[in-house]
Amino acid sequence: MLATAGPLPSGTGWIGEVKWDGARAVAYVPEAAPVRLLGRSGVDFTGRFPEVADALTEVCGPLVLDGELVVMRSGVPSFAALQGRIHRTRPEAVRAGAAAVPALYAAFDLLHTGLRSLLDEPYARRRELLEDLELERPHLRVPPVWDSVTEAYGWTREHRLEGVVAKRLDSLYRPGARSRDWTKIKHLRVADVVIGGWLPGGQAGESVRAVLVGVPTPPDDGRLLFVGSASNGMVTAEKRALAAALRRLTVPMSPFTTGASLGLARGTEVRFVRPELHAEVEFLELTDSDRLRQPVWRGLRD
């Protein structure tokens, strides 16, 4: 069951959960057979996260849990660290990852227990049964919930978490459905950036497909540290107006620091500009490689 992006809900009948910056996975815990961890697309995560599978093996089944695989760094979930684990398949690489960057499974819903389906039970009842299981152990957590969504929003923002998922207490579980009974609200950060290049779009480059942005590097010599590209958030009229402004600033050489990888496909047409236009972008977090994750264009400054 999937959440719908929306505003913070008001009124009674809602609870707030942490929105984990992880990988969604359903845990199948049979009575005797091996545990399985399956992702949304059907990918089998069991062998990639042996520490989580071992923790679930200690649980008395049969059960089916819904939750997320999470890797913590400095007390907060790190999507970059999770990505470093999730693509490892060779046994020696998996073992090294589990030892150096251990993951945990945050179980936030209970779908089946024994031979009984709980899909048609209200969320409040499923949550009560989940807490009664006493699953807490290394690499396995049942995260807290808040009776006040507003309090959950404030707490997660203060602790630099991705956001909140608000759930109706009477909501039933509908596998595969994206429901307004579950509403997700992200905490986004805003960065002041400088445009150093752009990707032309449309006929003859009369529109902007994406802007390449950076931040000044000391000493202030006009060079930029590349932090990412932004395209989402621009409307058609804005793309055309921005292209016209950027064409007047064209330069032959990149203003980004020497050796900066722009992460573009070979053959992509890039037009560099004098770093004079300042802009704002929203982003989720700064990655380990100092790139803006999920940047969204807000507009030019001044």
C-alpha positions as CSV (number, residue, x, y, z in Angstrom):
1,M,0.0,0.0,0.0
2,L,1.4,3.4,-1.0
3,A,1.0,6.9,0.4
4,T,-0.1,10.0,-1.5
5,A,1.9,13.2,-1.3
6,G,-0.2,16.0,0.3
7,P,-0.5,18.6,3.0
8,L,-0.4,17.9,6.7
9,P,-3.8,16.5,7.6
10,S,-5.8,18.2,10.3
11,G,-8.5,16.9,12.7
12,T,-8.8,13.7,14.6
13,G,-8.5,10.1,13.4
14,W,-4.9,10.3,12.2
15,I,-1.6,9.1,13.5
16,G,1.9,10.2,12.5
17,E,4.8,7.9,11.6
18,V,8.4,8.6,10.6
19,K,8.9,8.6,6.8
20,W,12.1,6.5,6.5
21,D,14.6,7.2,3.8
22,G,15.0,3.5,3.0
23,A,13.9,0.7,0.7
24,R,10.4,-0.7,1.1
25,A,10.2,-4.4,1.8
26,V,7.7,-7.0,2.9
27,A,9.0,-9.6,5.3
28,Y,7.6,-13.1,5.1
29,V,8.3,-15.0,8.3
30,P,7.0,-18.6,8.0
31,E,6.7,-21.0,10.9
32,A,9.5,-23.3,9.6
33,A,10.7,-22.2,6.1
34,P,13.4,-19.5,5.6
35,V,12.5,-15.9,6.0
36,R,12.1,-13.8,2.8
37,L,12.5,-10.0,2.2
38,L,10.9,-8.8,-1.0
39,G,11.0,-5.3,-2.4
40,R,8.2,-3.5,-4.2
41,S,9.4,-4.6,-7.7
42,G,9.8,-8.2,-6.5
43,V,13.5,-8.0,-5.9
44,D,14.6,-10.5,-3.3
45,F,16.6,-8.6,-0.6
46,T,17.0,-11.6,1.7
47,G,20.6,-12.5,0.7
48,R,21.7,-8.9,0.5
49,F,20.8,-8.1,4.1
50,P,21.7,-11.2,6.1
51,E,21.8,-9.4,9.4
52,V,18.1,-8.5,9.0
53,A,17.1,-11.9,7.8
54,D,18.9,-13.4,10.9
55,A,16.9,-11.1,13.2
56,L,13.6,-12.0,11.6
57,T,14.5,-15.7,11.9
58,E,14.3,-15.3,15.6
59,V,10.7,-14.1,15.4
60,C,7.9,-16.6,16.0
61,G,5.9,-17.0,12.8
62,P,4.0,-17.2,10.6
63,L,3.8,-13.5,10.0
64,V,3.8,-11.0,7.2
65,L,5.3,-7.6,8.0
66,D,5.5,-4.4,6.0
67,G,8.4,-2.0,6.6
68,E,11.6,-0.5,5.3
69,L,15.2,-1.5,5.1
70,V,17.2,1.4,6.6
71,V,20.9,2.2,7.1
72,M,21.7,4.7,9.8
73,R,24.6,7.2,9.9
74,S,25.1,9.7,12.7
75,G,21.7,8.8,14.1
76,V,19.7,9.5,10.9
77,P,18.9,7.3,7.9
78,S,21.3,7.6,5.0
79,F,20.0,6.7,1.5
80,A,23.5,6.9,0.1
81,A,24.7,4.3,2.6
82,L,21.8,2.1,1.8
83,Q,22.5,2.3,-1.9
84,G,26.0,1.1,-1.2
85,R,24.5,-2.1,0.3
86,I,21.5,-2.7,-1.9
87,H,23.4,-3.5,-5.1
88,R,25.8,-6.0,-3.5
89,T,25.2,-9.6,-4.5
90,R,28.6,-11.3,-4.2
91,P,28.7,-13.2,-0.9
92,E,32.0,-11.6,0.2
93,A,30.8,-8.1,-0.7
94,V,27.5,-8.7,1.2
95,R,29.4,-9.9,4.3
96,A,31.7,-6.9,4.2
97,G,28.8,-4.5,3.8
98,A,26.8,-6.1,6.7
99,A,29.8,-5.8,9.0
100,A,30.8,-2.2,8.0
101,V,27.4,-0.7,7.3
102,P,24.7,-2.7,9.1
103,A,21.0,-2.2,8.2
104,L,17.8,-2.6,10.2
105,Y,14.3,-3.4,9.3
106,A,11.7,-0.8,10.5
107,A,8.4,-2.8,10.7
108,F,5.5,-0.5,10.6
109,D,2.6,-2.8,9.7
110,L,1.3,-6.3,10.2
111,L,-0.5,-7.9,7.3
112,H,-0.9,-11.5,8.3
113,T,-0.6,-13.4,11.6
114,G,-1.0,-17.2,11.8
115,L,-3.4,-18.2,9.1
116,R,-5.4,-15.0,9.4
117,S,-5.2,-12.0,7.0
118,L,-5.4,-8.6,8.6
119,L,-5.8,-6.6,5.4
120,D,-9.4,-5.8,6.2
121,E,-8.7,-4.8,9.8
122,P,-8.3,-1.0,10.6
123,Y,-4.8,0.3,10.9
124,A,-5.3,1.0,14.6
125,R,-5.9,-2.8,15.2
126,R,-3.1,-3.9,13.0
127,R,-0.7,-1.5,14.9
128,E,-1.9,-2.9,18.3
129,L,-1.2,-6.4,17.2
130,L,2.2,-5.4,15.8
131,E,3.3,-3.9,19.1
132,D,2.1,-6.9,21.0
133,L,4.6,-9.0,19.1
134,E,7.6,-7.4,20.9
135,L,9.8,-7.6,17.9
136,E,12.5,-5.2,19.2
137,R,16.0,-6.6,18.8
138,P,19.2,-5.7,16.9
139,H,18.5,-5.0,13.3
140,L,14.7,-5.1,13.9
141,R,12.6,-2.2,15.1
142,V,8.9,-1.2,15.5
143,P,9.2,2.6,15.2
144,P,7.1,4.9,17.3
145,V,3.9,6.7,16.3
146,W,2.4,9.9,17.4
147,D,-1.3,10.6,18.2
148,S,-0.7,14.1,16.9
149,V,0.5,14.4,13.3
150,T,1.7,18.0,14.0
151,E,3.9,16.7,16.8
152,A,5.3,14.0,14.5
153,Y,6.0,16.6,11.9
154,G,7.9,18.8,14.4
155,W,9.9,15.9,15.9
156,T,11.0,14.5,12.5
157,R,12.0,17.9,11.3
158,E,14.0,18.6,14.5
159,H,15.8,15.2,14.1
160,R,16.6,15.8,10.4
161,L,14.5,12.9,9.2
162,E,12.9,12.7,5.7
163,G,9.4,13.5,6.7
164,V,6.1,12.1,8.1
165,V,3.5,9.6,6.9
166,A,0.1,10.4,8.3
167,K,-2.3,7.4,8.4
168,R,-6.0,7.2,9.1
169,L,-6.7,5.0,12.2
170,D,-9.6,3.3,10.4
171,S,-7.7,2.7,7.1
172,L,-7.7,-0.8,5.7
173,Y,-4.6,-2.2,3.9
174,R,-5.0,-2.2,0.1
175,P,-1.9,-3.9,-1.5
176,G,-0.6,-2.0,-4.5
177,A,-3.0,0.9,-4.1
178,R,-1.9,4.5,-3.6
179,S,-4.3,5.8,-1.1
180,R,-5.2,9.2,0.4
181,D,-5.7,7.3,3.7
182,W,-1.9,7.4,3.9
183,T,-0.4,10.9,3.3
184,K,3.3,11.6,3.0
185,I,4.8,15.0,3.9
186,K,8.5,15.5,3.2
187,H,10.9,18.0,4.9
188,L,12.7,19.8,2.1
189,R,15.7,22.0,2.4
190,V,16.5,25.0,0.3
191,A,19.9,25.8,-1.3
192,D,21.2,29.0,-2.9
193,V,23.0,28.0,-6.0
194,V,24.6,29.6,-9.1
195,I,23.8,28.5,-12.7
196,G,26.9,27.4,-14.5
197,G,25.4,25.7,-17.5
198,W,22.2,24.3,-19.1
199,L,20.8,21.6,-21.3
200,P,18.9,23.1,-24.3
201,G,15.5,21.7,-25.1
202,G,12.9,22.2,-27.8
203,Q,13.6,23.4,-31.3
204,A,16.9,25.3,-31.7
205,G,17.3,25.3,-27.9
206,E,14.6,27.9,-27.3
207,S,13.8,26.2,-24.0
208,V,15.7,24.9,-20.9
209,R,15.6,21.1,-20.3
210,A,17.7,21.4,-17.1
211,V,20.1,23.8,-15.4
212,L,23.5,22.8,-14.0
213,V,24.1,24.4,-10.7
214,G,27.0,24.9,-8.3
215,V,28.2,26.8,-5.3
216,P,31.2,29.1,-5.2
217,T,34.5,27.6,-4.0
218,P,37.1,29.5,-2.0
219,P,39.0,31.5,-3.0
220,D,36.3,33.4,-4.8
221,D,37.7,33.1,-8.3
222,G,34.5,32.6,-10.2
223,R,34.7,28.8,-10.2
224,L,31.8,26.6,-9.0
225,L,31.6,23.3,-7.2
226,F,29.1,21.3,-9.2
227,V,26.2,20.1,-7.0
228,G,23.7,18.8,-9.4
229,S,21.1,19.6,-12.1
230,A,17.5,20.7,-11.7
231,S,14.6,20.5,-14.1
232,N,11.6,19.5,-12.1
233,G,9.5,22.5,-10.9
234,M,9.9,24.7,-14.1
235,V,6.9,25.7,-16.1
236,T,7.0,26.1,-19.9
237,A,7.0,29.9,-19.9
238,E,9.8,30.0,-17.3
239,K,11.9,27.5,-19.3
240,R,11.7,29.8,-22.4
241,A,12.5,33.0,-20.5
242,L,15.4,31.4,-18.7
243,A,16.8,30.0,-22.0
244,A,16.8,33.6,-23.4
245,A,18.6,34.9,-20.4
246,L,21.2,32.1,-20.4
247,R,22.0,32.5,-24.1
248,R,23.3,36.0,-23.4
249,L,25.8,34.6,-20.8
250,T,27.3,31.9,-23.0
251,V,31.0,31.1,-22.5
252,P,33.1,28.4,-24.2
253,M,34.6,26.9,-21.0
254,S,33.0,25.3,-18.0
255,P,32.9,27.4,-14.9
256,F,32.8,24.3,-12.7
257,T,36.0,23.2,-10.9
258,T,38.5,21.2,-12.9
259,G,37.6,17.5,-13.2
260,A,34.1,17.9,-12.0
261,S,31.9,15.1,-13.3
262,L,28.5,16.3,-14.5
263,G,27.0,12.8,-14.6
264,L,25.7,13.3,-18.1
265,A,25.3,10.7,-20.9
266,R,27.9,10.8,-23.6
267,G,26.9,13.1,-26.4
268,T,24.7,15.4,-24.3
269,E,24.7,19.0,-25.5
270,V,25.8,21.3,-22.7
271,R,26.0,25.1,-22.9
272,F,28.1,26.8,-20.3
273,V,27.4,30.3,-19.0
274,R,29.1,33.0,-16.9
275,P,28.2,32.2,-13.3
276,E,26.0,35.3,-12.7
277,L,22.5,34.0,-12.2
278,H,21.6,32.9,-8.7
279,A,18.7,30.6,-8.0
280,E,17.0,28.6,-5.3
281,V,16.4,24.8,-5.4
282,E,14.7,22.5,-2.9
283,F,16.4,19.3,-2.1
284,L,16.1,16.3,0.3
285,E,19.6,15.9,1.5
286,L,23.3,16.4,0.5
287,T,24.8,13.1,-0.6
288,D,28.2,11.8,0.4
289,S,29.6,13.1,-2.9
290,D,28.3,16.6,-2.1
291,R,25.4,16.4,-4.6
292,L,21.9,17.7,-4.0
293,R,19.5,14.7,-3.8
294,Q,16.2,15.2,-5.7
295,P,16.7,18.9,-6.4
296,V,13.5,20.8,-7.5
297,W,13.7,24.3,-9.1
298,R,12.2,27.2,-7.1
299,G,13.3,30.1,-9.3
300,L,15.8,32.8,-9.8
301,R,16.8,35.0,-6.8
302,D,16.7,38.8,-7.1
